[in-house]
Amino acid sequence: MRAVLEARRKAAVVRVEELEAELERVRTDLAEAEEVLRRRVIGLEQYLEALAEEETPAVVAVGVSRKRPVGPRRAVPHRENAAGVEDLSVDYQAMMAAAAEAKADGLDARRTAVVLGWDSASASRVEGARARLKRLVERGWLVEVKPGRFTLPASEQAQDAGAVGRPGGGS
C-alpha cells in the first residue's frame, strides 16, 4: 500500500511541475501579448495624430480658421489654440479634472487609467494612460513635475479649482 501511495505522490509532483511550467509559459506569452498591444495602441494614436496634423495646414491655407476639420479630430489641441478645457475630448476633460483634484500631489498613469475607466492592473492600459498624459504635457495642458507625476501648470494651480475650464490667456 505504501508503494502505491508513494507512486501517486510522485505522479502528483510531476503533474504540479508540468502545470507550473505551463503557467510560466502562459505568463510569458501574456506579457509579450500585452507589450505588443501597448505598442499597437501607441502606434495607432500616433498615426491618428499624424493624420490630424496633415489636415490642419490644408485647413489653415484655405483660410477657414474656426471650422472643425473633416476626418479624425485632434483630441488634444495645443493649449494656445484652444478656448479652454471644453475643446478637449471627454476623456481628456476627465483627465484634466483629475489633475485639478490631485493639485500639487500630481496625477500618475495608474490613477489616470482608473479615471478613464480602464483596468489599472493592465500594463498596456497604464502605458496608454501615460501616453495620453505625455500628450497633454506636449500640448501645454499639464506639466511633468517629476517623472511619472503630472500636474496643472503653476498658473492654473494658483487659480481655484473652478478655473480649470478658463482659457490660458492666449490672444
MOGI-V199295 format. One record per pair of residues at least 12 apart in sequence whose ideal C-beta (glycine too) atoms are under 8 Angstrom apart, sorted by the first residue. I is the first residue (numbers start at 1). J is the second residue. D is the distance in whole Angstrom. If there is no record, write none. Layout:
i/j/d
I/J/D
I/J/D
//
This chain:
i/j/d
31/123/8
34/122/7
34/123/5
34/124/5
35/123/8
35/124/8
37/124/5
38/123/7
38/124/4
38/127/5
38/128/7
41/124/7
41/127/8
41/128/5
41/131/8
42/127/7
42/128/7
42/131/5
45/128/8
45/131/6
45/135/8
48/72/5
49/74/7
49/135/8
51/71/7
51/72/5
52/69/7
52/71/8
52/72/5
52/73/7
52/74/4
53/74/8
55/69/5
55/70/8
55/71/6
55/72/8
56/69/7
56/74/7
73/89/8
75/88/7
75/89/4
75/91/8
75/92/6
76/88/6
76/89/8
76/92/6
76/135/5
76/136/6
76/139/5
76/141/7
77/139/7
78/139/5
78/140/6
79/139/6
79/140/3
79/141/5
79/168/5
79/170/8
80/140/7
80/168/7
80/170/4
81/170/8
82/167/7
82/168/8
83/167/5
84/165/5
84/166/6
84/167/5
85/164/6
85/165/5
86/165/6
88/141/8
91/116/6
91/132/7
92/132/7
92/136/7
92/141/8
94/115/5
94/116/7
95/107/7
95/112/6
95/115/6
95/116/7
95/132/7
95/133/7
95/136/7
96/136/8
96/141/7
96/142/8
96/152/8
96/164/6
97/164/7
98/111/7
98/112/7
98/115/5
99/142/6
99/150/6
99/151/6
99/152/5
100/152/6
100/156/8
100/161/5
100/164/5
101/161/8
102/151/7
103/151/7
103/157/7
104/151/6
104/157/7
105/149/8
105/151/8
106/145/6
106/146/8
106/149/4
106/150/6
106/151/5
107/133/7
107/142/8
107/149/7
107/150/5
107/151/7
108/148/5
108/149/6
108/150/7
109/126/5
109/127/7
109/129/5
109/130/4
109/133/6
109/148/7
110/126/5
110/129/7
112/129/4
112/130/8
112/132/7
112/133/6
112/150/8
113/125/5
113/126/5
113/128/8
113/129/4
116/129/6
116/132/8
130/148/8
133/150/5
136/150/7
137/150/7
140/153/8
140/168/7
152/164/7
155/168/8
155/169/8
//
